[in-house]
Amino acid sequence: MTTLIIVPGWRDSGPGHWQSLWADSLPGARRVVQDDWITPTRQAWVGSLARQILAVDGPVVVAAHSLGCMATVHLPPEAAARIQGALLVAPADPERRGVLADFAPVPYQALPYRSVLVASSNDPYCPVRTAGAYARAWGSEFVRLQNAGHINVEAGFGPWPLGLALLQSFGGAALALPLAQAA
């Protein structure tokens, strides 16, 4: 069985956000909760995510958004080894926002699992060129959306069927049935 772990970004993913909708509708999905959503620290965020992953029996698939992507790529090897795949959506650029600076520098080496990075041509929090550089460095498949903002509620993204399809591409018995029903 594969477990879906949802990793929200800075300030969490509120009601109506695709991550919140997935957490509520996909059986067995687990959502990472941070102690401080406003002033994040890399140690705390990565620690919370690593504990969530290591508490699962079997492989996990991660669905991360924004700063959640940065927490995911900073994971220690023992947690990263449990990941079967990661959907990394609208990554943050911690070098451009002071409050996120603790997540810099961004690791620029290949991830030890399959990943798909989805970015927008007009994301206000991370230039698409930077997202493309992340994808190349991490060995991620790169999906570029045109004028999709930060791929969140404010940009018009609710259930997000394309995201579900990309997530389903990672396979795993726990992902296949719920996603087929949700689409």
Phi, psi and omega in degrees: 000138177255134180255133176273126175245121182263127185240096179293165179260194182307131180072013175070172176249112186281186179303141179088342177292144182305324179295318179294319179296318178295317180300324181280334188250342182264114182303133177084355179294142178240139182247131177284131177246129179261150177290330182223106180276343188265317179241079186288146170238143182301315182301313182293313183292314179295321178299315178299315180294315180299317178298319179298315180295313184289343178279350182269136171275117179102183185286158177233155168241134182255136171241101186249147178232137171057241181293339174299329175296318181293320176300320182296315183284348176267003184301147174290158185305322183294328176280317180300328181295340181274349184277126176274328180189159180221131171261111185252108191247129176049061183300151177280160172244089186294347179278351181256346182234117184307318183294342181258003189301336180295342180271358175266152356285151177285133177296136179240060173222160183300138176282149183274021180211162178291139179216151174236124178255124179250126181225162180248148179293342182228037177292122181288348184256351179199115178302144182299330177297319179293316178300320177297322177295320175301311182302316179297314182295321184276352183074026183274146167292141186245123176244117181256121176262141181273125175051049181255011178056223182266015177053054181220187182301316181300334179268004176094016182261116174254249183299330175055076181302323178299317178299319177298318179296317177297319178298316181297335181295344178281348177072193182100132185303323182291338182267327190297305185293309182299321182290324178296323179286324184287331182283000000 
